[in-house]
Amino acid sequence: MEKNMKQVFLLVCSCALLGCTSSVKNNTEINSDDFLLTGHIEGYKPAAEPLIGKIYYEELFTGKPLVKVTEVASGGYFQASIPLGHSQEMNLNVGSRYYTLYALPKGKLHLTLNPDYPDSCEYKGDGADISKELNFYYGFRRTHYSNDFSGMQSDMERLSPNDFKVKREKVLAERLRTIDSLQTARNLSQDIADLIRYHEQLYNGHILLSFADFRRHLGRAKPDNQILQQPTPPDYYTFLQDMPFEKKDAVSLSQYRDMIGSIRLHHRSWTQETRLKTPL
């Protein structure tokens, strides 16, 4: 069982990581051109301490978090230039607010922020439509969906891995139907709607990997729980084959990079545990 499980998991991991590489190679936007972000805060009143904006992004292959800092000028204007090798979802933090950006190589994106409506943001320029809809959707998620990690321990103690997988399949299906409705209501292009769907698919994969990781640790702490003592079967990991690793646009999402990182960490943890169980 352990040997078969390892072979299955190595296969799906290889598909995922190769998918990441091939997606990048097939992406015509791969280059080393700067992305320029400019912005204006309407009615900005300078304080004693200058207001700082921070742009959060990541290296594509390593997932290394990077931060670009920009100071808001007295007139409420700010700007930042970021060397960019590929389209990438980023986050801008100004004060206590976060805004989603979709940055393009050679792209110029302008944001107008209104302190009277702190959750709103007007986007103009390259990637403006995608930025706007991603920003809207993530706000929609926070308002309408509960934390997927809450109650996970309870699920681990009462659901087998494949029962939990079925539960998550139902959650994902419902969220994809919601995206279909939003696509119609907001008149989204197919590309933007697909990008949002990729986010949900990747996020669901992250949840499933986390469940497998956490239950393994919880099983050691609760040896009397028979559900936790059940091994994670090889077919549990087939959900990785349904991830949009080969989709060119999916590679730009932060959730894509999070998922690749989760696969690497999961495989490393599983390999170390397998070695500990193997007699010398």
MARFIGU-770491 format. One record per residue (C-alpha): residue number from 1; residue in one letter; chain; x, y, z. Coordinates in Angstrom, 2 decimals. Each point is the difference from the previous one (the first is absolute). Layout:
REM MARFIGU-770491
PALUM    nr   rest   kette         u         v         w
PALUM   NUM      A       A         X         Y         Z
...
***
This chain:
REM MARFIGU-770491
PALUM    nr   rest   kette         u         v         w
PALUM     1      M       A      0.00      0.00      0.00
PALUM     2      E       A      2.76      2.47      0.95
PALUM     3      K       A      1.90     -0.74     -3.20
PALUM     4      N       A     -3.09      0.40     -2.19
PALUM     5      M       A     -0.95      3.19      1.81
PALUM     6      K       A      3.45      1.44     -0.58
PALUM     7      Q       A     -0.12     -0.84     -3.71
PALUM     8      V       A     -3.41      1.61     -0.44
PALUM     9      F       A      0.93      3.11      1.93
PALUM    10      L       A      3.32      0.41     -1.84
PALUM    11      L       A     -1.87     -0.30     -3.28
PALUM    12      V       A     -2.51      2.73      0.76
PALUM    13      C       A      2.71      2.22      1.52
PALUM    14      S       A      2.06     -0.34     -3.16
PALUM    15      C       A     -3.02      0.91     -2.11
PALUM    16      A       A     -0.61      3.07      2.14
PALUM    17      L       A      3.55      1.29     -0.03
PALUM    18      L       A      0.45     -0.75     -3.68
PALUM    19      G       A     -3.28      1.77     -0.61
PALUM    20      C       A      1.40      3.09      1.70
PALUM    21      T       A      3.09     -0.08     -2.19
PALUM    22      S       A     -1.82     -0.64     -3.26
PALUM    23      S       A     -2.56      2.70      0.75
PALUM    24      V       A      2.79      2.50      0.40
PALUM    25      K       A      1.83     -1.12     -3.12
PALUM    26      N       A     -3.19      0.24     -2.05
PALUM    27      N       A     -0.85      3.45      1.34
PALUM    28      T       A      0.86      2.64     -2.59
PALUM    29      E       A      0.07      2.64      2.74
PALUM    30      I       A      3.21     -1.38      1.52
PALUM    31      N       A      2.65      2.74     -0.12
PALUM    32      S       A      1.73      2.41      2.35
PALUM    33      D       A     -1.94      3.22     -0.44
PALUM    34      D       A     -1.06      2.38      2.73
PALUM    35      F       A     -3.55      0.37      1.22
PALUM    36      L       A     -0.91      3.57      0.99
PALUM    37      L       A     -2.59      0.63      2.68
PALUM    38      T       A     -1.25      3.52      0.63
PALUM    39      G       A     -2.74      1.11      2.34
PALUM    40      H       A     -1.82      2.89      1.62
PALUM    41      I       A     -1.86      0.26      3.30
PALUM    42      E       A     -2.80      2.53     -0.43
PALUM    43      G       A     -0.16      2.70      2.68
PALUM    44      Y       A      3.21     -1.22      1.61
PALUM    45      K       A      1.11      1.99      3.03
PALUM    46      P       A      3.64     -0.54      0.99
PALUM    47      A       A      0.61     -1.05      3.58
PALUM    48      A       A      3.08      0.38      2.17
PALUM    49      E       A      1.13     -3.45     -1.08
PALUM    50      P       A      0.09     -0.60     -3.77
PALUM    51      L       A     -2.44     -2.60     -1.31
PALUM    52      I       A      1.74     -3.04     -1.42
PALUM    53      G       A     -1.29     -2.32     -2.70
PALUM    54      K       A      1.28     -3.56     -0.24
PALUM    55      I       A     -0.33     -2.24     -3.04
PALUM    56      Y       A      0.22     -3.71      0.74
PALUM    57      Y       A      1.02     -2.42     -2.74
PALUM    58      E       A      2.08     -3.16     -0.43
PALUM    59      E       A      2.73     -1.59     -2.03
PALUM    60      L       A     -1.60     -2.45     -2.38
PALUM    61      F       A      1.95     -3.21      0.58
PALUM    62      T       A      1.22      0.43      3.58
PALUM    63      G       A     -3.13      1.67      1.35
PALUM    64      K       A      2.29      2.35      1.92
PALUM    65      P       A     -2.12      2.89      1.32
PALUM    66      L       A      1.11      3.44     -1.12
PALUM    67      V       A     -1.14      3.47      1.05
PALUM    68      K       A      0.28      3.28     -1.87
PALUM    69      V       A     -0.41      3.07      2.21
PALUM    70      T       A     -1.24      3.35     -1.28
PALUM    71      E       A     -0.70      3.22      1.91
PALUM    72      V       A     -3.16      1.99     -0.63
PALUM    73      A       A      0.91      3.57     -0.96
PALUM    74      S       A     -1.67      3.05      1.55
PALUM    75      G       A     -2.43      0.24     -2.92
PALUM    76      G       A     -1.16     -3.56      0.55
PALUM    77      Y       A      1.93     -1.45     -2.93
PALUM    78      F       A      2.20     -3.09      0.07
PALUM    79      Q       A      1.77     -2.20     -2.52
PALUM    80      A       A      2.21     -3.06     -0.18
PALUM    81      S       A      1.85     -1.86     -2.72
PALUM    82      I       A      0.49     -3.77      0.26
PALUM    83      P       A      2.12     -2.21     -2.29
PALUM    84      L       A     -2.44     -2.60     -1.21
PALUM    85      G       A      0.67     -3.18     -1.94
PALUM    86      H       A     -3.61     -1.15     -0.26
PALUM    87      S       A     -3.56      1.09      0.70
PALUM    88      Q       A     -0.61     -0.15      3.73
PALUM    89      E       A     -2.70      0.63      2.55
PALUM    90      M       A      1.27      2.35      2.74
PALUM    91      N       A     -1.36      1.70      3.10
PALUM    92      L       A      0.30      3.66      0.92
PALUM    93      N       A     -0.22      1.04      3.64
PALUM    94      V       A     -0.71      3.67      0.74
PALUM    95      G       A     -0.82      0.82      3.60
PALUM    96      S       A     -2.29     -2.79      1.21
PALUM    97      R       A     -1.35     -0.90     -3.44
PALUM    98      Y       A      1.06     -2.61     -2.55
PALUM    99      Y       A     -0.68      0.14     -3.72
PALUM   100      T       A      0.58     -2.66     -2.64
PALUM   101      L       A      2.13      0.89     -3.02
PALUM   102      Y       A      0.48     -1.94     -3.22
PALUM   103      A       A      3.39      1.04     -1.31
PALUM   104      L       A      1.16     -0.48     -3.59
PALUM   105      P       A      3.55      0.27     -1.37
PALUM   106      K       A      0.41      3.47     -1.56
PALUM   107      G       A     -3.41      0.78      1.47
PALUM   108      K       A     -1.09      3.30      1.55
PALUM   109      L       A     -2.78     -0.17      2.56
PALUM   110      H       A     -1.50      2.99      1.83
PALUM   111      L       A     -2.08     -0.20      3.18
PALUM   112      T       A     -2.29      2.66      1.45
PALUM   113      L       A     -0.85     -0.52      3.66
PALUM   114      N       A     -2.76      1.84      1.86
PALUM   115      P       A      0.33      0.21      3.82
PALUM   116      D       A     -3.78      0.50      0.30
PALUM   117      Y       A     -0.51     -3.41     -1.66
PALUM   118      P       A      3.07     -1.93      1.16
PALUM   119      D       A     -1.03     -3.32     -1.53
PALUM   120      S       A     -0.42      1.48     -3.47
PALUM   121      C       A      2.77      0.44     -2.52
PALUM   122      E       A     -0.08      1.38     -3.55
PALUM   123      Y       A      2.40     -1.71     -2.39
PALUM   124      K       A      1.24      1.41     -3.31
PALUM   125      G       A      2.58     -1.31     -2.43
PALUM   126      D       A      1.47     -3.40     -0.76
PALUM   127      G       A     -1.62     -2.82      1.97
PALUM   128      A       A     -2.65      2.34      1.41
PALUM   129      D       A     -2.99     -2.26     -0.73
PALUM   130      I       A      1.68     -3.06      1.50
PALUM   131      S       A      1.16      1.96      3.05
PALUM   132      K       A     -3.49      1.34      0.58
PALUM   133      E       A     -1.72     -3.37     -0.21
PALUM   134      L       A      2.57     -1.85      2.11
PALUM   135      N       A     -0.27      2.73      2.63
PALUM   136      F       A     -3.80     -0.30     -0.06
PALUM   137      Y       A      0.03     -3.79      0.16
PALUM   138      Y       A      2.38     -0.24      2.94
PALUM   139      G       A     -2.22      2.47      1.88
PALUM   140      F       A     -3.01     -2.12     -0.95
PALUM   141      R       A      1.74     -3.11      1.37
PALUM   142      R       A      0.76      1.66      3.33
PALUM   143      T       A     -3.63      1.06      0.37
PALUM   144      H       A     -1.77     -3.16     -1.16
PALUM   145      Y       A      2.29     -2.91      0.87
PALUM   146      S       A      1.05     -1.18      3.42
PALUM   147      N       A      3.57     -0.95      0.84
PALUM   148      D       A      0.62     -3.38     -1.65
PALUM   149      F       A      2.50     -0.94      2.69
PALUM   150      S       A     -2.48      0.47      2.84
PALUM   151      G       A     -1.40     -3.34      1.03
PALUM   152      M       A      2.70     -1.90     -1.88
PALUM   153      Q       A      1.18     -1.83      3.13
PALUM   154      S       A     -3.54     -1.21      0.61
PALUM   155      D       A     -0.13     -1.28     -3.59
PALUM   156      M       A      3.31     -1.80      0.47
PALUM   157      E       A     -1.34     -1.86      3.04
PALUM   158      R       A     -3.27     -1.10     -1.60
PALUM   159      L       A      0.59     -0.16     -3.78
PALUM   160      S       A      2.29     -2.29     -1.96
PALUM   161      P       A      2.27      1.74     -2.52
PALUM   162      N       A     -2.21     -0.94     -2.93
PALUM   163      D       A     -3.17      1.06      1.85
PALUM   164      F       A      1.61      3.40      0.58
PALUM   165      K       A      1.00      0.10     -3.66
PALUM   166      V       A     -3.65     -0.55     -1.01
PALUM   167      K       A     -1.05      2.80      2.36
PALUM   168      R       A      2.50      2.39     -1.61
PALUM   169      E       A     -1.12     -1.02     -3.50
PALUM   170      K       A     -3.51      1.17      0.90
PALUM   171      V       A      1.33      3.29      1.39
PALUM   172      L       A      2.06      0.60     -3.14
PALUM   173      A       A     -2.92     -0.82     -2.30
PALUM   174      E       A     -2.21      2.51      1.82
PALUM   175      R       A      2.65      2.72     -0.21
PALUM   176      L       A      0.52     -0.63     -3.71
PALUM   177      R       A     -3.76      0.38     -0.52
PALUM   178      T       A      0.17      3.31      1.87
PALUM   179      I       A      2.75      1.15     -2.34
PALUM   180      D       A     -2.23     -0.91     -2.95
PALUM   181      S       A     -2.70      2.26      1.46
PALUM   182      L       A      2.47      2.82      0.62
PALUM   183      Q       A      1.30     -0.31     -3.54
PALUM   184      T       A     -3.49      0.68     -1.31
PALUM   185      A       A     -0.88      2.69      2.55
PALUM   186      R       A      3.26      1.93     -0.44
PALUM   187      N       A      0.40     -0.76     -3.72
PALUM   188      L       A      3.45     -1.47      0.52
PALUM   189      S       A      2.13     -1.08     -2.90
PALUM   190      Q       A      0.73     -3.71     -0.26
PALUM   191      D       A      3.68      0.55      0.83
PALUM   192      I       A     -0.74      1.89      3.22
PALUM   193      A       A     -2.68     -2.50      1.10
PALUM   194      D       A      2.39     -2.88     -0.68
PALUM   195      L       A      2.72      1.68      2.04
PALUM   196      I       A     -2.37      0.21      2.98
PALUM   197      R       A     -0.93     -3.65     -0.49
PALUM   198      Y       A      3.69     -0.95      0.00
PALUM   199      H       A      0.36      1.76      3.35
PALUM   200      E       A     -2.78     -2.10      1.53
PALUM   201      Q       A      1.34     -3.24     -1.43
PALUM   202      L       A      3.50      0.70      1.29
PALUM   203      Y       A     -1.30      1.14      3.37
PALUM   204      N       A     -2.01     -3.20      0.33
PALUM   205      G       A      3.13     -2.00     -0.76
PALUM   206      H       A      1.83      1.90      2.74
PALUM   207      I       A     -2.77     -0.92      2.47
PALUM   208      L       A      0.22     -3.68     -0.94
PALUM   209      L       A      3.77     -0.11      0.42
PALUM   210      S       A     -0.27      1.78      3.34
PALUM   211      F       A     -2.56     -2.56      1.18
PALUM   212      A       A      2.39     -2.86     -0.82
PALUM   213      D       A      2.89      1.74      1.75
PALUM   214      F       A     -1.90      1.02      3.14
PALUM   215      R       A     -1.72     -3.34      0.54
PALUM   216      R       A      3.34     -1.79     -0.08
PALUM   217      H       A      1.25      2.15      2.88
PALUM   218      L       A     -3.32     -0.21      1.85
PALUM   219      G       A      0.03     -3.78     -0.36
PALUM   220      R       A      3.22     -0.20      1.99
PALUM   221      A       A     -1.55      2.12      2.75
PALUM   222      K       A     -3.23     -2.08      0.08
PALUM   223      P       A      1.00     -3.63     -0.56
PALUM   224      D       A     -3.37     -1.29      1.25
PALUM   225      N       A     -1.97      1.68     -2.78
PALUM   226      Q       A     -0.53     -2.70     -2.63
PALUM   227      I       A     -0.89      2.46     -2.76
PALUM   228      L       A      3.32      1.81      0.47
PALUM   229      Q       A      1.89     -3.29     -0.09
PALUM   230      Q       A     -1.25     -0.75     -3.50
PALUM   231      P       A      2.78      0.71     -2.53
PALUM   232      T       A     -0.67      2.54     -2.72
PALUM   233      P       A     -0.72     -2.21     -3.05
PALUM   234      P       A      1.84      0.56     -3.30
PALUM   235      D       A     -3.16      0.97     -1.85
PALUM   236      Y       A     -0.53      2.93      2.37
PALUM   237      Y       A      2.72      1.89     -1.88
PALUM   238      T       A     -1.62     -0.34     -3.41
PALUM   239      F       A     -1.50      3.45      0.54
PALUM   240      L       A      3.41      1.37     -0.99
PALUM   241      Q       A     -0.63     -1.22     -3.53
PALUM   242      D       A     -2.98      2.39     -0.20
PALUM   243      M       A      2.02      3.08      0.95
PALUM   244      P       A      0.41      2.63     -2.78
PALUM   245      F       A      3.79     -0.36     -0.03
PALUM   246      E       A      0.11      0.07     -3.82
PALUM   247      K       A     -2.13      3.12     -0.34
PALUM   248      K       A      2.17      2.87     -1.19
PALUM   249      D       A     -1.82      2.71      1.95
PALUM   250      A       A     -0.22     -1.96      3.25
PALUM   251      V       A      3.73      0.38      0.61
PALUM   252      S       A     -0.52      3.71      0.70
PALUM   253      L       A     -2.17     -0.66      3.06
PALUM   254      S       A      1.45      0.14      3.50
PALUM   255      Q       A     -2.02     -3.13      0.79
PALUM   256      Y       A      1.89     -1.84     -2.74
PALUM   257      R       A      3.30      0.72      1.71
PALUM   258      D       A     -1.51     -0.89      3.37
PALUM   259      M       A     -1.15     -3.34     -1.39
PALUM   260      I       A      3.42     -0.84     -1.45
PALUM   261      G       A      1.55      0.86      3.37
PALUM   262      S       A     -2.54     -2.21      1.79
PALUM   263      I       A      0.83     -2.94     -2.26
PALUM   264      R       A      3.70      0.36      0.69
PALUM   265      L       A     -0.49      0.28      3.77
PALUM   266      H       A     -2.45     -2.90      0.07
PALUM   267      H       A      2.34     -2.24     -1.96
PALUM   268      R       A      2.97      0.93      2.18
PALUM   269      S       A     -1.96     -0.68      3.20
PALUM   270      W       A     -1.40     -3.27     -1.30
PALUM   271      T       A      3.44     -1.17     -1.17
PALUM   272      Q       A      1.62      0.78      3.36
PALUM   273      E       A     -2.72     -1.88      1.86
PALUM   274      T       A      0.31     -3.00     -2.32
PALUM   275      R       A      3.74     -0.15      0.64
PALUM   276      L       A     -0.58      0.02      3.76
PALUM   277      K       A     -2.31     -2.98     -0.34
PALUM   278      T       A      2.43     -1.93     -2.19
PALUM   279      P       A      2.36     -2.34      1.94
PALUM   280      L       A      3.72      0.57     -0.56
***
